């Protein structure tokens, strides 16, 4: 399982159900990495998607405690206990990668099951942000395995940092 997130300097990922900032090149990278694979998200992340539609060319799974929640194009699960049997069923040979895409609660719950993380580090702080993921730089179980140069888009500086789990 993989994590894929854009974070600010304090590992915050969103505010009021929205991304911190839109970086077009990062969105293209997200698509390149996740297309053809399985993505897992929470209900609030679904609600933040354009028109609440599933992302194309991916298996879209939403985990929510709301038992009456239904969103066309998504596989809806009401507990993480149902996730692993479902993944075995829809991906028995593990041909597809699995990506946790949001939000913070799902990321924290699935961190222990993840072994890669694709992180876009935005060189800004968003103190109003209310959603975060664990800081992998402070976690001795993770290490940086690849780091890009610094990029800039519309005055926003960022870098891609890939992490690998080194201990379970």
Buried (B, 14 or more C-beta within 10 A) or exposed (E): BBBBBBBBEEBBBBBEBEBBBEBEEBEEBBEEBBEEBBBBBBBBBBEBBEEEEBBEEBBBBBBBEEEEBEBEEBBBBBEEEBBEEBBEEEBEEEEBBBBBBBBBBBBEBBBEBBBBBBBBBBEEEBEEBEBBBBEBEEBEBBEEEEEEEEBEEEEBEBBBBBBBBEEE
